[in-house]
Amino acid sequence: MESKSKKIFKPFRIFSEYGSHVSAFSPNARIYLLNVIITGGVMGVFRLLFNFYVLSLGYDEALLGNLITASSLVALIAALPMGYLADVIGRKASLVLSGAMLAFSIIAMAIWQTENSFYAMNILSGVAQSLAGVTMAPFLMENSNEKERTYLFSFGQGLSMTMASAGSWIGGYLPSWLGQAQNVSATSSIAYGNSILIMGIGAGLAVLPLMFLKSPRVERSQRAVFAPLQYAAKQPALLTKLILPMLLTSIGAGLIMPFMNVFFRVVHNQPDPVIGTLFAWGALAMGIGLLLAPPLAERMGKIQLVVISQALSIPFLILLGFSPIFWVGAATYYIRLALMNMSSPVYQTFIMERVDPSARATVASLTSMAWNFGWAFSPTISGWLQVNYGFGPPFIGTIILYTVSVVMYWAFFWRGKVAAAPVTSAAD
């Protein structure tokens, strides 16, 4: 009886442990999570509608690919200088500045609808993305202890995805609501443009909580202009192992992920509300996966979770890309999202724990560059492939690249273990 009782109440014990980790979050972490809640909802709407907005203005998928490439290429180029800037001006100022730039870029794209404006604002959003990307991981490391660190990384991304789920659902209907209010079609550029404008204002509101952050002091040793090059010279093998699998994953992701809304419209002939609901449930599935990741990582190990979850996602990616049945594509979309993305914050924590504290901003810059490298070039290639050959070749490329990256994770870290660096305590 006693053993059965333990089995029955084990899930409740897991929830209790999860709650104890979340309750240990620092005030800075809680403020950051409030920003995540607002930004997640805003970006859920924006990411769903932006492609449709551009297409409604008469542009094609090739331009969409070029815009994504412009944003990601700038994020790639800017990663190292943004990492240095984040150290110089501090984490708080970096997060505030990146949020303000993102809000301005969204508002500007809603107001100025020219091709040049889209390119300019995607460049600006790329800078904002780069600054936020190189700041987040060191900020979370500085504002957490070893006890709750993995939970904070995963909870932040899970919360973002959960709010993106709500945003995607709202985004599926928002153009219809605004179109009715203005007596225009729900698929008109006016309805889409006003929806984007509202999201830009929301992104501006998301900056307000960040004003209350207390920025920890940054050591002078972390501010060296050539720190990235110096660290790369000292640890070439470690950095190659940490970054190369992520680079291949980013190249594969850039081939299909920016175009999933277009995929469901073109291949499965679904309208905006259906796609919005699909994205909402997809973001929710991803959020659930992210929230489940910390206790799973504690039980099986961080890198084991990365390898197993990403390997299991590949068969569902194959079904998603090549099944002619919509409900099969939708179901595999949910499962693939949850499996492929649940390991992302776990791997971020894994990376941060294996480099010296003084090198975290540097390594965050390098990993950001690796992730944005694929997204900088793949969307342009994918856009051209879609126009000429459809979605088949991009999916094949993604499947191959994901498979190779999973093998690398296994070979580098599961079969050959890499020791963790000393972990510092949370910042005051």
N, C-alpha and C positions, 0 to 999 in steps of 0.2 A: 504493500500500500504506500509505504513511504517513497519508494522509487517512482511509482506512478504519479504521486503528488508532485514530485520534483519535475517530472516531465510535463505535467499539466501546466504548472506555473512558470516554466522556463521562459515562455514568451513575455510574461509580465515582468520577469526579472530583467530581460533584455531591455524592455521599455524603461524600467527603473534606472538601469545603468546608463541608457541613452540620456534620460532626463538629468542625471547627475553630471554628465559631461557637458550638456548644454548649459546647465545652471552655473558652471564654472567659467563661462565666457566672460572676458573682461569688459568693462564699460566701453572701451574703444571698439571692441569686436561687436558689441550690441548696436552701437551707432552705425557701424559699417553695414550691418545686416539690415538696418532700416533703409539705408540707401539702396541695398540690394533688392529689397521688396519693391520699391517704387520703380527703380530702373528695370527690373525684370519684367514687370507688367508693361511698361512703356515699350521696351524692345520686343516683347512678344507681339504687340500690334504692329510695330514698325517693320520687323523682319517679314511678317506675313504680307503686308500691303505694299512694301516698297517696289518689289519686282512688278507687281500689277500696275502700280502707279506709273512706272517708267514705260511699260508696254502700252498703257492707255494714252500716253502722249505721242504714240506713233513710232517709238523706238523698238528695236528688236533684241533678241536674246544675246546677240554678239555684243551689243553695247552693255548689257547687264554684266556679262563676263568681264568686259574691260573695266567697268566701274569697280567691281569687286577686286579685280587685279590691282587697280590704282590704289585703293584703300589698303590692301594687304601689302603691296610693294612698299608703300611709304611706311607702314608699320614695321616692315622688315628693316628698311634702311635706318629708320629712326630709333630702333631698339637700343643700340649702344649709347647714343647721345641722350636718349630719354632716361636710361638707367643712371647715367651720371647726373642728369638734372634732378632726378628723384632723390639722389643722395644729397645734392647741394641744397635744394629748397625744402626737403623733408617730405615725409609720406603724406601728411595732411594736405599741404599745398599742392602736391602732385595729384592727389585724388580730386581735390576741388577744381584744379585747372583742367584736368582731363574731362570731368563731368560737364564743365562749362563749355568746353570746345565741342563736345558731343551734342549738347543741347542746341548750340548755335548752328552746327552743321545741319541738323535735322530741320530746324526752322527755316534756314536758308534754302534748302532743297524744296520745301513746300511753297516758298514765295517766288523763287527764281527757277523757272522750269526749263532752262536752256541746257544743252549738252555740256557747254563749258562750265556752267554752274555746278552741274552734277559731278563733273570731274574734280573741280576745286573743293567742293564740300566733302567728297569721298576722300580726298587727300587729307583734309583737316580731320575728318573722323579717323583716318588711319593714324595720324599723330596722336589723337586722343586715345585710341585703342592701344597704341604702343606704350604711352605713358601710364595708362591704367594697368596694362598687363605686366610691366616690369615693376610696378609698385605693389601690386596686390599680394604676391607670395611673401616678399620680405615683411610687409606690414602685418600679415597674419602670423608669421613666425615670431615677430617682435611682440605681438599682443596675445600670445598663447603659451601654455606650458605643454610639456610632453603628454600629459594626461588627456587633454582635450584637443590637441592639435589636429589630428586626423578628422575628428568630428567637426571642428570649425571649418576646415577646408571643404569637407563634403556638405556640411549643413548650409554653408554659404551658396555653393553651386546648386544644391537641391532646392533651396528656397528660391533662388533665381529662376530655376526651371519651373517650379510650381507657379510662380507669379507669371512667367511667360506663358504657361498653360492658360491661365485666366485671360491674359492679354490676347492670345491667339483666338480664343473663343469670342471675345469682344470684337477683335479685329475682323472676324468673319462677318459681323453684322453692322459694324460702325459705318462703313460706306453706305449701306442701305438706309440707316437712320438719318445720316446727314443728307443723302440724296433725296429722301422724301421731304426733309425740311426745306430743301432748296429747289424742289421740283426738277431734279436732274436724275439721270440714270445712276444706279449704284455702282456701275462699272465705268463711270465717266472720270476724267482727270480731275474734275472739280471735287467730286465726292472723295476720291483717293487723296487729293492734295490737302483738303481740309482735315482729313483724318491724320495725315502726316504732321500737319501743323499743330494739332492738339497734342500729339505725342512729343513734339519738340518742346512745348511748354511743360509737359509732364517731366521730361528729362531735366529741364531747368529746376523744377521743384525738388528733384531728387538730390540736387547739390546741397540743399539747405541743411540736412542733418550732418553732413560732413564738416560744416563750420564748427561743430561742437567737439570734434576730435581733439585729443591731447597728443601732440606729436612727440614721440620719443627722440631723445638726442641721438645724432648720428656721429659715430667716431670718425676722426680725420682719416684713419686708415682706409675707410670705405669710399673716400672721395677722390682717389687718385684717377687722373684723367685716363691713364693707360692701364688701369686695373684689369679690364676685360682681357686685353692682350697678354698681360703678365700672367694672369691666372690660367688662360688657355695654354700658354707656353709651359707652365708648371704641370698641368694635369691634362695633357692631350688625350691619353687613352680613356680616362674616366669620362671626360666631356663627350668624347665620340660615342661611347657606350650609352650615356644618358640621353644624348640628343638625337642620334641617327634614327632610332626607331620612331621617335616622335616626328621627325622630318618626313619619313616615308608615309606615316599616317596622315600628316597634313596635306601632302600631295594628293593622296587618295581622297581625302575628305573634300578638298577643294574642287574635285571633279564633279561631285553630285550634290553635296549638302546645300550649297547656296541656291540650288535650282529645284528643290523638292516640291515647292508649291507649283512651279511651272510643270514639273513631271506629272503631278496628279491632275492638273488641268488638261495638259496635252495628251497624255497617254491614257488616262482613265476618264477624261471628259467630265470632271467634277466642277461644280460651281463654287464661288467664293465661300458661302456659308459652310458648305461641307468641308472644304479644305481648312477653313478656320477652326472648325470643330476637331478635325483630324489633327491639326497642329497643336490644339489645346490638349487633347488627350495624349499626344506624343510628348509634349513638354512635361505633362504630369507623370507619364511613365518614366521619363528621364529623371524627374525629380525624386520619384520613389526609389529608383535605382541608386541615385546619389546618396539618399538618406540611409539606404541599406548597406552601403559600402563600408562605413567604419566598423560596425560589429563583425561583418564578414572578414574584413582585413585583419581584425584582431585575432580571429579564429584560424584563418588559413594563411595569413601573411600577406603583406602588401603586394609584392611582385607576383605571388601566386594568384591573387585576385585579378591583377592586370592581365596576366596571360590567359587564365581560364575564361574570364568574361569576354575579352576581345576575340578569343578563338571561337567561342560559342556564337558570337554575333555574325560570323561570316556566312554560315548557311542561310541565315535569315536575310542577309543582304542579297544573296543570290536570288531567293524567292521574291524579294521586293522588286528587284530590277527586271525580272523576266517572267513573272506570273501575269497572265492576261486578266486575271480575276481581281476586281477592285478590293473585295473584302480580304483576300489573301494578302494583297499589297499593304492594306491598312494594318492588318494584324502583325505582319512581319515588320512593318515600320515601327510599331510600338516596341516590340520585343528587341529589335536591333538597337534602337535608341537607348533603351534601358541598359542593355548589356555592354554596348560599346562605350558609353559615356560614364558609367558608374565608376570606372577606374581612374578617370581623369584627375580628380582632386587627390586620390590616393597616390597616384604617381607623382604629382606635384610635391606632396609631402615627402615621398621617398627621395626625390631629387634634393630637396632642401635639407634633408637630414644627412645627406652624403657629401655635402660641401661645407667648408669652413664658414662660420657666421659672417666673417668679413667679406666673403665672396658671394653671399646670397643674391645681392642686387645684380652683380655681374652675371651670375648663372641664370637668374631670372631674365636678364636681357638676352642671353644667348638662346635660352629655350623659347623665348618669345620670337626671336628671329627664325628659329627652326620651324615653329608652327606657322608663322606668317609667310615663310618662303613658299610652301605649297599653295597656300591660298592666294599668293601674289601671281602665280603663273597658271595654276590649274584651271581657274574659271574661264580665262580667255581661251584656252585650248578646248575646254568643255563646251563653251558657247559656240565655237566654230564647228565642233563635232556634232552638236545638236542640230544646228542649222543644216548640215550636210548629210548626216548619217543617223540622227536620232539619239536616243539615250543609251543604246546598247554598248557602244565602245566606252563611254565614260564609266559605266558600271563595271565592265570587265577590268578596266584599269584600276579602279578602286579595290575590287576583290583581290587582285594580284598584290597590290601594294600593302593592303591590310594583312594579308597572309604572311608576307615577308617580314613585316614589322613584328608580328606576334612571335615568329621564329627567333627574331633577334632578341626580344625581351627574354624569352626562355633561355637562349644561349648565353646572353651576357650576365643575367642576374639570378635566374633560378638555378641553372646548372653551375654557374660560376658566381659565387657570392661576392658582394662588394660591401666593405665595412662602412658603418655609419660614422660621420664626423661628430665631434662633441656638440651637444645640444645646449644652448643657452636658455636661461629662464625667461619668462615673459617680461616685457618692458613695463615700467611703472606707468 
